[in-house]
Amino acid sequence: MRVLLVSPRFHGYHAAIATSLAARGHLVSTHLYDHHGGVAGRGWHQLRHQLPQRIGAGNPLALVREQTGRAVAAVRSARAQAVVVVKGDTLDADFWDAIDGLPRVTWLYDEVRRTRWTRERLAGIGPVATYSKHDAADLQAYAIDVRHLPLAFDHRLVPQPTRSEEHTSELQSH
């Protein structure tokens, strides 16, 4: 199945999720909605959004529109059969409309209270997975389709010691 993973770059969670989906046989394309490109892209982002917001002159909706526009373009080009959205709280209605009708899930790696999500917004986007047992119970009480999905550790993303490092470690333990 062709899966589009729409995720923030934060902590590299997207790499573990994409690796896990690919290991199960899915063809995964990843869109990092908060990635601004290399050094030039980060510089432009800081000048256009971060600096103005620090001095009280920024327009946070401009960033939302930019991130949403890029995410909608990714949806159109991916021709996905399913979508996994990680967090997604800064994507506006245009994005959610673009994935309407596709099987999807939104995975929250943080408590709802630490995001821009509200119960009302989450109720309108489809199934939600959360690592928080408390949030799962709370959202379920509001009749939101939610599942508790604990965080996991992906051993495949940890650098393995080289043979010489293993040998040195064995010698030191004797």
Biotite code that builds the C-alpha atoms (Angstrom):
import biotite.structure as struc

atoms = struc.array([
    struc.Atom([0.000, 0.000, 0.000], chain_id="A", res_id=1, res_name="MET", atom_name="CA", element="C"),
    struc.Atom([1.234, 3.537, -0.763], chain_id="A", res_id=2, res_name="ARG", atom_name="CA", element="C"),
    struc.Atom([1.320, 5.443, 2.523], chain_id="A", res_id=3, res_name="VAL", atom_name="CA", element="C"),
    struc.Atom([1.982, 9.139, 2.893], chain_id="A", res_id=4, res_name="LEU", atom_name="CA", element="C"),
    struc.Atom([3.546, 9.998, 6.231], chain_id="A", res_id=5, res_name="LEU", atom_name="CA", element="C"),
    struc.Atom([2.970, 13.679, 7.091], chain_id="A", res_id=6, res_name="VAL", atom_name="CA", element="C"),
    struc.Atom([5.076, 14.566, 10.092], chain_id="A", res_id=7, res_name="SER", atom_name="CA", element="C"),
    struc.Atom([7.050, 17.273, 11.827], chain_id="A", res_id=8, res_name="PRO", atom_name="CA", element="C"),
    struc.Atom([10.814, 16.857, 11.744], chain_id="A", res_id=9, res_name="ARG", atom_name="CA", element="C"),
    struc.Atom([10.951, 16.980, 15.569], chain_id="A", res_id=10, res_name="PHE", atom_name="CA", element="C"),
    struc.Atom([12.961, 14.156, 17.182], chain_id="A", res_id=11, res_name="HIS", atom_name="CA", element="C"),
    struc.Atom([13.095, 12.190, 13.928], chain_id="A", res_id=12, res_name="GLY", atom_name="CA", element="C"),
    struc.Atom([10.001, 10.173, 14.846], chain_id="A", res_id=13, res_name="TYR", atom_name="CA", element="C"),
    struc.Atom([9.147, 10.117, 11.164], chain_id="A", res_id=14, res_name="HIS", atom_name="CA", element="C"),
    struc.Atom([12.196, 7.935, 10.409], chain_id="A", res_id=15, res_name="ALA", atom_name="CA", element="C"),
    struc.Atom([11.143, 5.247, 12.874], chain_id="A", res_id=16, res_name="ALA", atom_name="CA", element="C"),
    struc.Atom([7.536, 5.309, 11.692], chain_id="A", res_id=17, res_name="ILE", atom_name="CA", element="C"),
    struc.Atom([8.509, 5.155, 7.998], chain_id="A", res_id=18, res_name="ALA", atom_name="CA", element="C"),
    struc.Atom([10.962, 2.314, 8.686], chain_id="A", res_id=19, res_name="THR", atom_name="CA", element="C"),
    struc.Atom([8.297, 0.356, 10.552], chain_id="A", res_id=20, res_name="SER", atom_name="CA", element="C"),
    struc.Atom([5.708, 0.827, 7.811], chain_id="A", res_id=21, res_name="LEU", atom_name="CA", element="C"),
    struc.Atom([8.224, -0.149, 5.115], chain_id="A", res_id=22, res_name="ALA", atom_name="CA", element="C"),
    struc.Atom([9.198, -3.259, 7.109], chain_id="A", res_id=23, res_name="ALA", atom_name="CA", element="C"),
    struc.Atom([5.532, -4.290, 6.908], chain_id="A", res_id=24, res_name="ARG", atom_name="CA", element="C"),
    struc.Atom([5.637, -4.007, 3.120], chain_id="A", res_id=25, res_name="GLY", atom_name="CA", element="C"),
    struc.Atom([4.233, -0.511, 2.579], chain_id="A", res_id=26, res_name="HIS", atom_name="CA", element="C"),
    struc.Atom([5.660, 1.967, 0.085], chain_id="A", res_id=27, res_name="LEU", atom_name="CA", element="C"),
    struc.Atom([6.160, 5.075, 2.229], chain_id="A", res_id=28, res_name="VAL", atom_name="CA", element="C"),
    struc.Atom([6.698, 8.651, 1.140], chain_id="A", res_id=29, res_name="SER", atom_name="CA", element="C"),
    struc.Atom([7.372, 11.192, 3.864], chain_id="A", res_id=30, res_name="THR", atom_name="CA", element="C"),
    struc.Atom([6.498, 14.866, 3.959], chain_id="A", res_id=31, res_name="HIS", atom_name="CA", element="C"),
    struc.Atom([8.014, 16.888, 6.824], chain_id="A", res_id=32, res_name="LEU", atom_name="CA", element="C"),
    struc.Atom([5.623, 19.791, 7.085], chain_id="A", res_id=33, res_name="TYR", atom_name="CA", element="C"),
    struc.Atom([7.900, 21.900, 9.291], chain_id="A", res_id=34, res_name="ASP", atom_name="CA", element="C"),
    struc.Atom([11.093, 21.308, 7.301], chain_id="A", res_id=35, res_name="HIS", atom_name="CA", element="C"),
    struc.Atom([12.333, 24.456, 5.666], chain_id="A", res_id=36, res_name="HIS", atom_name="CA", element="C"),
    struc.Atom([15.190, 23.056, 3.611], chain_id="A", res_id=37, res_name="GLY", atom_name="CA", element="C"),
    struc.Atom([18.895, 23.554, 4.149], chain_id="A", res_id=38, res_name="GLY", atom_name="CA", element="C"),
    struc.Atom([20.677, 26.509, 5.686], chain_id="A", res_id=39, res_name="VAL", atom_name="CA", element="C"),
    struc.Atom([19.103, 28.987, 3.255], chain_id="A", res_id=40, res_name="ALA", atom_name="CA", element="C"),
    struc.Atom([15.616, 27.652, 3.968], chain_id="A", res_id=41, res_name="GLY", atom_name="CA", element="C"),
    struc.Atom([16.128, 27.825, 7.734], chain_id="A", res_id=42, res_name="ARG", atom_name="CA", element="C"),
    struc.Atom([17.484, 31.365, 7.412], chain_id="A", res_id=43, res_name="GLY", atom_name="CA", element="C"),
    struc.Atom([14.470, 32.439, 5.367], chain_id="A", res_id=44, res_name="TRP", atom_name="CA", element="C"),
    struc.Atom([12.136, 30.821, 7.908], chain_id="A", res_id=45, res_name="HIS", atom_name="CA", element="C"),
    struc.Atom([13.824, 32.688, 10.761], chain_id="A", res_id=46, res_name="GLN", atom_name="CA", element="C"),
    struc.Atom([13.654, 36.025, 8.925], chain_id="A", res_id=47, res_name="LEU", atom_name="CA", element="C"),
    struc.Atom([10.093, 35.546, 7.708], chain_id="A", res_id=48, res_name="ARG", atom_name="CA", element="C"),
    struc.Atom([8.493, 33.958, 10.775], chain_id="A", res_id=49, res_name="HIS", atom_name="CA", element="C"),
    struc.Atom([10.574, 33.591, 13.929], chain_id="A", res_id=50, res_name="GLN", atom_name="CA", element="C"),
    struc.Atom([12.151, 37.046, 14.140], chain_id="A", res_id=51, res_name="LEU", atom_name="CA", element="C"),
    struc.Atom([8.921, 38.980, 13.456], chain_id="A", res_id=52, res_name="PRO", atom_name="CA", element="C"),
    struc.Atom([7.064, 36.874, 16.044], chain_id="A", res_id=53, res_name="GLN", atom_name="CA", element="C"),
    struc.Atom([9.736, 37.603, 18.652], chain_id="A", res_id=54, res_name="ARG", atom_name="CA", element="C"),
    struc.Atom([9.219, 41.334, 18.251], chain_id="A", res_id=55, res_name="ILE", atom_name="CA", element="C"),
    struc.Atom([5.449, 41.043, 18.107], chain_id="A", res_id=56, res_name="GLY", atom_name="CA", element="C"),
    struc.Atom([5.096, 41.781, 14.398], chain_id="A", res_id=57, res_name="ALA", atom_name="CA", element="C"),
    struc.Atom([4.684, 38.312, 12.977], chain_id="A", res_id=58, res_name="GLY", atom_name="CA", element="C"),
    struc.Atom([1.655, 36.689, 11.454], chain_id="A", res_id=59, res_name="ASN", atom_name="CA", element="C"),
    struc.Atom([1.432, 33.072, 12.717], chain_id="A", res_id=60, res_name="PRO", atom_name="CA", element="C"),
    struc.Atom([-1.257, 32.337, 10.122], chain_id="A", res_id=61, res_name="LEU", atom_name="CA", element="C"),
    struc.Atom([1.274, 32.878, 7.329], chain_id="A", res_id=62, res_name="ALA", atom_name="CA", element="C"),
    struc.Atom([3.332, 29.949, 8.615], chain_id="A", res_id=63, res_name="LEU", atom_name="CA", element="C"),
    struc.Atom([0.200, 27.797, 8.914], chain_id="A", res_id=64, res_name="VAL", atom_name="CA", element="C"),
    struc.Atom([-0.728, 28.623, 5.311], chain_id="A", res_id=65, res_name="ARG", atom_name="CA", element="C"),
    struc.Atom([2.783, 27.823, 4.049], chain_id="A", res_id=66, res_name="GLU", atom_name="CA", element="C"),
    struc.Atom([2.986, 24.509, 5.910], chain_id="A", res_id=67, res_name="GLN", atom_name="CA", element="C"),
    struc.Atom([-0.528, 23.573, 4.827], chain_id="A", res_id=68, res_name="THR", atom_name="CA", element="C"),
    struc.Atom([0.136, 24.494, 1.189], chain_id="A", res_id=69, res_name="GLY", atom_name="CA", element="C"),
    struc.Atom([3.245, 22.297, 1.083], chain_id="A", res_id=70, res_name="ARG", atom_name="CA", element="C"),
    struc.Atom([1.386, 19.437, 2.781], chain_id="A", res_id=71, res_name="ALA", atom_name="CA", element="C"),
    struc.Atom([-1.510, 19.664, 0.299], chain_id="A", res_id=72, res_name="VAL", atom_name="CA", element="C"),
    struc.Atom([0.990, 19.572, -2.582], chain_id="A", res_id=73, res_name="ALA", atom_name="CA", element="C"),
    struc.Atom([2.571, 16.475, -1.033], chain_id="A", res_id=74, res_name="ALA", atom_name="CA", element="C"),
    struc.Atom([-0.852, 14.799, -0.819], chain_id="A", res_id=75, res_name="VAL", atom_name="CA", element="C"),
    struc.Atom([-1.507, 15.499, -4.490], chain_id="A", res_id=76, res_name="ARG", atom_name="CA", element="C"),
    struc.Atom([1.878, 14.254, -5.681], chain_id="A", res_id=77, res_name="SER", atom_name="CA", element="C"),
    struc.Atom([2.034, 11.152, -3.459], chain_id="A", res_id=78, res_name="ALA", atom_name="CA", element="C"),
    struc.Atom([-1.148, 9.539, -4.773], chain_id="A", res_id=79, res_name="ARG", atom_name="CA", element="C"),
    struc.Atom([-1.304, 7.730, -1.439], chain_id="A", res_id=80, res_name="ALA", atom_name="CA", element="C"),
    struc.Atom([-3.770, 5.022, -0.528], chain_id="A", res_id=81, res_name="GLN", atom_name="CA", element="C"),
    struc.Atom([-3.539, 5.909, 3.174], chain_id="A", res_id=82, res_name="ALA", atom_name="CA", element="C"),
    struc.Atom([-2.169, 8.779, 5.257], chain_id="A", res_id=83, res_name="VAL", atom_name="CA", element="C"),
    struc.Atom([-0.485, 8.798, 8.659], chain_id="A", res_id=84, res_name="VAL", atom_name="CA", element="C"),
    struc.Atom([-0.343, 12.269, 10.190], chain_id="A", res_id=85, res_name="VAL", atom_name="CA", element="C"),
    struc.Atom([1.971, 12.848, 13.128], chain_id="A", res_id=86, res_name="VAL", atom_name="CA", element="C"),
    struc.Atom([0.720, 15.656, 15.366], chain_id="A", res_id=87, res_name="LYS", atom_name="CA", element="C"),
    struc.Atom([-0.617, 17.839, 12.503], chain_id="A", res_id=88, res_name="GLY", atom_name="CA", element="C"),
    struc.Atom([-1.974, 20.555, 14.769], chain_id="A", res_id=89, res_name="ASP", atom_name="CA", element="C"),
    struc.Atom([-0.570, 23.379, 12.626], chain_id="A", res_id=90, res_name="THR", atom_name="CA", element="C"),
    struc.Atom([-2.196, 22.148, 9.414], chain_id="A", res_id=91, res_name="LEU", atom_name="CA", element="C"),
    struc.Atom([-5.437, 23.910, 8.547], chain_id="A", res_id=92, res_name="ASP", atom_name="CA", element="C"),
    struc.Atom([-8.694, 22.737, 6.986], chain_id="A", res_id=93, res_name="ALA", atom_name="CA", element="C"),
    struc.Atom([-7.280, 22.714, 3.426], chain_id="A", res_id=94, res_name="ASP", atom_name="CA", element="C"),
    struc.Atom([-4.996, 19.828, 4.373], chain_id="A", res_id=95, res_name="PHE", atom_name="CA", element="C"),
    struc.Atom([-7.725, 17.824, 6.078], chain_id="A", res_id=96, res_name="TRP", atom_name="CA", element="C"),
    struc.Atom([-9.978, 18.408, 3.055], chain_id="A", res_id=97, res_name="ASP", atom_name="CA", element="C"),
    struc.Atom([-7.183, 17.161, 0.760], chain_id="A", res_id=98, res_name="ALA", atom_name="CA", element="C"),
    struc.Atom([-7.023, 13.814, 2.586], chain_id="A", res_id=99, res_name="ILE", atom_name="CA", element="C"),
    struc.Atom([-10.786, 13.479, 2.992], chain_id="A", res_id=100, res_name="ASP", atom_name="CA", element="C"),
    struc.Atom([-11.921, 10.047, 1.875], chain_id="A", res_id=101, res_name="GLY", atom_name="CA", element="C"),
    struc.Atom([-8.508, 8.408, 2.381], chain_id="A", res_id=102, res_name="LEU", atom_name="CA", element="C"),
    struc.Atom([-7.938, 5.948, 5.199], chain_id="A", res_id=103, res_name="PRO", atom_name="CA", element="C"),
    struc.Atom([-5.958, 7.881, 7.772], chain_id="A", res_id=104, res_name="ARG", atom_name="CA", element="C"),
    struc.Atom([-4.872, 8.192, 11.356], chain_id="A", res_id=105, res_name="VAL", atom_name="CA", element="C"),
    struc.Atom([-3.448, 11.097, 13.326], chain_id="A", res_id=106, res_name="THR", atom_name="CA", element="C"),
    struc.Atom([-0.842, 10.075, 15.869], chain_id="A", res_id=107, res_name="TRP", atom_name="CA", element="C"),
    struc.Atom([-0.170, 12.359, 18.834], chain_id="A", res_id=108, res_name="LEU", atom_name="CA", element="C"),
    struc.Atom([3.208, 11.916, 20.542], chain_id="A", res_id=109, res_name="TYR", atom_name="CA", element="C"),
    struc.Atom([2.403, 14.661, 23.028], chain_id="A", res_id=110, res_name="ASP", atom_name="CA", element="C"),
    struc.Atom([-0.486, 15.417, 25.359], chain_id="A", res_id=111, res_name="GLU", atom_name="CA", element="C"),
    struc.Atom([-3.357, 17.272, 23.715], chain_id="A", res_id=112, res_name="VAL", atom_name="CA", element="C"),
    struc.Atom([-2.910, 20.124, 26.210], chain_id="A", res_id=113, res_name="ARG", atom_name="CA", element="C"),
    struc.Atom([0.618, 20.713, 24.854], chain_id="A", res_id=114, res_name="ARG", atom_name="CA", element="C"),
    struc.Atom([-0.599, 21.103, 21.272], chain_id="A", res_id=115, res_name="THR", atom_name="CA", element="C"),
    struc.Atom([-2.939, 23.387, 19.354], chain_id="A", res_id=116, res_name="ARG", atom_name="CA", element="C"),
    struc.Atom([-5.528, 20.617, 19.161], chain_id="A", res_id=117, res_name="TRP", atom_name="CA", element="C"),
    struc.Atom([-8.903, 20.843, 20.819], chain_id="A", res_id=118, res_name="THR", atom_name="CA", element="C"),
    struc.Atom([-11.369, 18.023, 21.335], chain_id="A", res_id=119, res_name="ARG", atom_name="CA", element="C"),
    struc.Atom([-13.667, 19.654, 18.795], chain_id="A", res_id=120, res_name="GLU", atom_name="CA", element="C"),
    struc.Atom([-10.978, 19.760, 16.077], chain_id="A", res_id=121, res_name="ARG", atom_name="CA", element="C"),
    struc.Atom([-9.867, 16.186, 16.802], chain_id="A", res_id=122, res_name="LEU", atom_name="CA", element="C"),
    struc.Atom([-13.466, 14.970, 16.543], chain_id="A", res_id=123, res_name="ALA", atom_name="CA", element="C"),
    struc.Atom([-13.590, 16.155, 12.943], chain_id="A", res_id=124, res_name="GLY", atom_name="CA", element="C"),
    struc.Atom([-10.412, 14.590, 11.553], chain_id="A", res_id=125, res_name="ILE", atom_name="CA", element="C"),
    struc.Atom([-10.946, 10.878, 11.877], chain_id="A", res_id=126, res_name="GLY", atom_name="CA", element="C"),
    struc.Atom([-9.190, 8.271, 13.989], chain_id="A", res_id=127, res_name="PRO", atom_name="CA", element="C"),
    struc.Atom([-6.607, 9.424, 16.534], chain_id="A", res_id=128, res_name="VAL", atom_name="CA", element="C"),
    struc.Atom([-3.812, 7.440, 18.154], chain_id="A", res_id=129, res_name="ALA", atom_name="CA", element="C"),
    struc.Atom([-2.149, 8.818, 21.281], chain_id="A", res_id=130, res_name="THR", atom_name="CA", element="C"),
    struc.Atom([0.637, 7.646, 23.538], chain_id="A", res_id=131, res_name="TYR", atom_name="CA", element="C"),
    struc.Atom([-1.194, 9.208, 26.503], chain_id="A", res_id=132, res_name="SER", atom_name="CA", element="C"),
    struc.Atom([-3.533, 6.862, 28.369], chain_id="A", res_id=133, res_name="LYS", atom_name="CA", element="C"),
    struc.Atom([-5.118, 9.907, 30.017], chain_id="A", res_id=134, res_name="HIS", atom_name="CA", element="C"),
    struc.Atom([-5.827, 11.591, 26.659], chain_id="A", res_id=135, res_name="ASP", atom_name="CA", element="C"),
    struc.Atom([-7.155, 8.349, 25.199], chain_id="A", res_id=136, res_name="ALA", atom_name="CA", element="C"),
    struc.Atom([-9.672, 8.033, 28.038], chain_id="A", res_id=137, res_name="ALA", atom_name="CA", element="C"),
    struc.Atom([-10.597, 11.725, 27.832], chain_id="A", res_id=138, res_name="ASP", atom_name="CA", element="C"),
    struc.Atom([-11.108, 11.703, 24.054], chain_id="A", res_id=139, res_name="LEU", atom_name="CA", element="C"),
    struc.Atom([-13.053, 8.441, 24.214], chain_id="A", res_id=140, res_name="GLN", atom_name="CA", element="C"),
    struc.Atom([-15.404, 10.046, 26.744], chain_id="A", res_id=141, res_name="ALA", atom_name="CA", element="C"),
    struc.Atom([-16.151, 12.659, 24.049], chain_id="A", res_id=142, res_name="TYR", atom_name="CA", element="C"),
    struc.Atom([-16.971, 9.889, 21.527], chain_id="A", res_id=143, res_name="ALA", atom_name="CA", element="C"),
    struc.Atom([-13.788, 10.495, 19.515], chain_id="A", res_id=144, res_name="ILE", atom_name="CA", element="C"),
    struc.Atom([-12.423, 7.455, 17.658], chain_id="A", res_id=145, res_name="ASP", atom_name="CA", element="C"),
    struc.Atom([-9.161, 7.075, 19.607], chain_id="A", res_id=146, res_name="VAL", atom_name="CA", element="C"),
    struc.Atom([-6.662, 4.323, 20.407], chain_id="A", res_id=147, res_name="ARG", atom_name="CA", element="C"),
    struc.Atom([-3.882, 4.253, 22.958], chain_id="A", res_id=148, res_name="HIS", atom_name="CA", element="C"),
    struc.Atom([-0.598, 3.613, 21.129], chain_id="A", res_id=149, res_name="LEU", atom_name="CA", element="C"),
    struc.Atom([2.421, 3.662, 23.455], chain_id="A", res_id=150, res_name="PRO", atom_name="CA", element="C"),
    struc.Atom([5.708, 5.080, 22.251], chain_id="A", res_id=151, res_name="LEU", atom_name="CA", element="C"),
    struc.Atom([8.199, 2.455, 21.135], chain_id="A", res_id=152, res_name="ALA", atom_name="CA", element="C"),
    struc.Atom([11.921, 2.042, 20.658], chain_id="A", res_id=153, res_name="PHE", atom_name="CA", element="C"),
    struc.Atom([13.248, 1.245, 17.176], chain_id="A", res_id=154, res_name="ASP", atom_name="CA", element="C"),
    struc.Atom([16.489, -0.672, 17.627], chain_id="A", res_id=155, res_name="HIS", atom_name="CA", element="C"),
    struc.Atom([17.187, -0.439, 13.887], chain_id="A", res_id=156, res_name="ARG", atom_name="CA", element="C"),
    struc.Atom([17.909, 3.284, 14.188], chain_id="A", res_id=157, res_name="LEU", atom_name="CA", element="C"),
    struc.Atom([20.611, 2.910, 16.865], chain_id="A", res_id=158, res_name="VAL", atom_name="CA", element="C"),
    struc.Atom([24.160, 2.771, 15.502], chain_id="A", res_id=159, res_name="PRO", atom_name="CA", element="C"),
    struc.Atom([25.629, -0.670, 16.040], chain_id="A", res_id=160, res_name="GLN", atom_name="CA", element="C"),
    struc.Atom([29.145, -0.934, 17.468], chain_id="A", res_id=161, res_name="PRO", atom_name="CA", element="C"),
    struc.Atom([31.869, -1.870, 15.032], chain_id="A", res_id=162, res_name="THR", atom_name="CA", element="C"),
    struc.Atom([33.716, -5.152, 15.454], chain_id="A", res_id=163, res_name="ARG", atom_name="CA", element="C"),
    struc.Atom([36.752, -3.342, 16.935], chain_id="A", res_id=164, res_name="SER", atom_name="CA", element="C"),
    struc.Atom([34.529, -1.551, 19.485], chain_id="A", res_id=165, res_name="GLU", atom_name="CA", element="C"),
    struc.Atom([32.993, -4.875, 20.509], chain_id="A", res_id=166, res_name="GLU", atom_name="CA", element="C"),
    struc.Atom([36.487, -6.420, 20.876], chain_id="A", res_id=167, res_name="HIS", atom_name="CA", element="C"),
    struc.Atom([37.689, -3.462, 22.989], chain_id="A", res_id=168, res_name="THR", atom_name="CA", element="C"),
    struc.Atom([34.625, -3.737, 25.200], chain_id="A", res_id=169, res_name="SER", atom_name="CA", element="C"),
    struc.Atom([35.228, -7.469, 25.717], chain_id="A", res_id=170, res_name="GLU", atom_name="CA", element="C"),
    struc.Atom([38.860, -6.838, 26.686], chain_id="A", res_id=171, res_name="LEU", atom_name="CA", element="C"),
    struc.Atom([37.891, -4.124, 29.151], chain_id="A", res_id=172, res_name="GLN", atom_name="CA", element="C"),
    struc.Atom([35.346, -6.362, 30.877], chain_id="A", res_id=173, res_name="SER", atom_name="CA", element="C"),
    struc.Atom([37.957, -9.079, 31.613], chain_id="A", res_id=174, res_name="HIS", atom_name="CA", element="C"),
])
